[in-house]
């Protein structure tokens, strides 16, 4: 009787933990209904993050964009081999955000937006692991004073913005990085030579 009771309690705790973990994920319909802001140029964002971090399967890239979709900060990390759980993903994302950019909790409304690119094996369609990442991203954004932005998967088939009907074949989890997007390119160096350049040179020499 005692052993049976102990076994039943362990099973009950295990089922309770599984139920709690299952509740920490978002279904595609819930994600679509959350009013996640659309990226104006998702391919440019994906290409820029792919070129910067060169993600491989099991790597997550969290990035913060300003209102013009310029990159403010980004960080990448490898997903630990454990059960997909939104709470654990939330903590991992929050730790990376705190490391690379100050919070915006003093603002009345969020100005900057966090997006998540997750590189994984398998098909591009939604999985429970994706649902846990979505839950984690939304919660981490709330705790860091950011808007929750797009969740993007990167697989061998290409990239896909989940919750939207947008995606592409390149870049993929196996493709070589493309050149940085124009919005991230360094400013052009000033031209030399000519009368204007000579005037500036003389002014600087004074």
C-alpha positions in Angstrom: 0.0 0.0 0.0 2.8 2.4 0.9 4.7 1.7 -2.2 1.6 2.1 -4.3 0.8 5.4 -2.7 4.3 6.7 -3.3 4.2 5.6 -6.9 0.9 7.3 -7.4 2.2 10.5 -5.9 5.2 10.5 -8.2 3.0 9.9 -11.2 0.7 12.7 -10.1 3.6 15.1 -9.7 5.0 14.1 -13.1 1.6 14.6 -14.7 1.2 18.0 -13.0 4.7 19.1 -14.3 3.8 18.0 -17.8 0.5 19.9 -17.6 2.2 23.1 -16.4 4.8 22.8 -19.2 2.1 22.2 -21.8 0.3 25.4 -20.6 3.5 27.5 -21.2 3.2 27.4 -25.0 1.2 29.4 -27.6 -0.8 27.8 -30.4 -0.6 29.5 -33.8 -4.1 30.9 -33.4 -3.2 32.5 -30.0 -0.1 33.9 -31.5 -2.0 35.4 -34.5 -4.6 36.9 -32.2 -1.9 38.6 -30.0 -1.4 41.4 -32.4 2.3 40.8 -33.1 3.6 43.6 -35.3 4.5 42.6 -38.8 8.0 43.1 -40.1 8.1 45.4 -43.1 11.0 43.5 -44.7 11.3 40.1 -43.0 13.8 38.7 -45.5 16.2 41.6 -44.8 16.0 41.0 -41.1 16.5 37.3 -41.5 19.4 37.7 -43.9 21.1 40.2 -41.6 20.8 38.0 -38.5 21.9 35.0 -40.5 25.0 36.8 -41.8 25.8 38.1 -38.3 25.4 34.9 -36.3 25.6 32.0 -38.8 23.0 30.0 -36.9 23.1 26.2 -37.0 20.4 23.8 -35.7 19.5 24.3 -32.0 20.7 27.9 -32.1 18.4 30.8 -31.1 19.1 34.4 -32.1 17.2 37.1 -30.3 17.4 40.6 -31.8 16.1 44.0 -30.7 14.9 46.4 -33.5 14.2 50.1 -33.3 11.0 51.6 -34.8 12.7 51.8 -38.2 13.6 48.1 -38.0 17.3 48.9 -37.5 19.2 46.5 -35.4 19.9 47.8 -31.9 21.4 44.6 -30.4 21.4 40.8 -30.9 22.7 37.7 -29.2 22.8 34.0 -30.0 22.9 30.9 -27.8 22.5 27.2 -28.1 19.3 25.6 -26.8 20.0 23.1 -24.0 19.0 19.5 -24.7 15.9 19.4 -22.4 12.2 19.3 -22.7 10.7 22.3 -24.5 9.4 24.6 -21.8 8.3 28.2 -22.2 9.4 29.2 -18.7 13.0 27.9 -19.4 13.1 29.6 -22.8 11.8 32.8 -21.2 14.6 32.8 -18.7 17.2 32.1 -21.4 16.0 34.9 -23.6 15.7 37.3 -20.7 19.3 36.6 -19.7 20.5 37.4 -23.2 18.5 40.6 -23.5 19.8 41.8 -20.1 23.3 41.1 -21.3 23.1 43.1 -24.6 20.6 46.0 -24.0 19.1 48.0 -21.2 15.5 47.5 -20.4 12.7 49.9 -21.4 10.5 49.3 -18.3 10.3 53.1 -17.5 8.5 53.8 -20.8 4.7 53.9 -20.8 4.6 52.0 -24.1 7.3 49.9 -25.7 9.3 51.5 -28.5 11.7 48.7 -29.4 10.7 45.3 -30.6 12.4 41.9 -30.0 12.3 39.2 -32.6 13.4 35.6 -32.3 15.1 33.5 -35.0 15.3 29.8 -34.1 17.3 27.4 -36.3 16.2 23.8 -36.0 15.8 20.5 -37.8 12.5 19.3 -39.3 9.8 20.9 -41.3 8.9 24.6 -41.1 5.4 24.0 -39.8 4.5 24.8 -36.1 5.6 22.4 -33.4 5.1 22.4 -29.6 8.7 23.5 -29.3 7.9 26.6 -31.4 4.9 27.2 -29.1 7.2 27.2 -26.1 9.6 29.7 -27.8 6.6 31.9 -28.6 5.5 31.9 -25.0 9.0 32.6 -23.8 9.6 35.4 -26.2 6.3 37.1 -25.3 7.0 36.9 -21.5 10.6 38.0 -21.8 9.6 41.0 -23.8 7.0 42.0 -21.1 9.7 41.7 -18.4 12.2 43.7 -20.4 9.8 46.5 -21.5 9.9 45.5 -25.2 7.3 44.8 -27.8 7.0 41.2 -28.7 7.9 40.8 -32.4 8.0 38.0 -35.0 9.0 34.4 -34.3 11.0 33.0 -37.2 12.1 29.4 -37.9 15.1 28.6 -40.0 15.3 25.1 -41.4 16.8 23.2 -44.3 13.8 24.3 -46.4 14.4 28.1 -45.7 12.9 30.6 -43.3 9.3 31.0 -42.1 7.6 33.7 -40.1 5.2 31.7 -38.0 1.7 33.1 -37.7 2.1 34.8 -41.1 2.1 33.5 -44.6 5.6 34.8 -45.3 8.8 32.9 -45.9 11.6 32.1 -48.3 14.1 29.5 -49.4 17.2 31.5 -48.7 18.8 31.8 -46.3 18.3 28.3 -44.8 20.0 26.4 -42.1 22.5 25.0 -44.6 23.2 28.0 -46.8 26.2 30.3 -46.7 25.6 33.8 -45.2 24.5 36.5 -47.6 26.0 40.0 -47.6 24.6 42.3 -45.0 21.5 44.2 -45.8 21.9 47.7 -47.1 20.3 49.1 -43.9 23.2 47.5 -41.9 26.0 48.5 -44.2 28.6 50.9 -42.9 28.3 54.5 -44.2 30.2 55.3 -47.4 33.6 56.8 -46.9 33.8 60.4 -48.1 35.3 60.9 -51.6 38.7 62.5 -51.9 40.0 64.9 -54.5 38.4 67.9 -56.1 38.1 71.5 -55.0 35.6 70.8 -52.1 37.9 68.2 -50.6 40.9 70.6 -50.9 38.9 73.3 -49.0 38.0 70.8 -46.2 41.7 69.7 -46.0 42.9 73.2 -45.5 40.2 74.0 -42.9 41.2 70.9 -40.9 44.9 71.9 -41.1 44.2 75.3 -39.4 
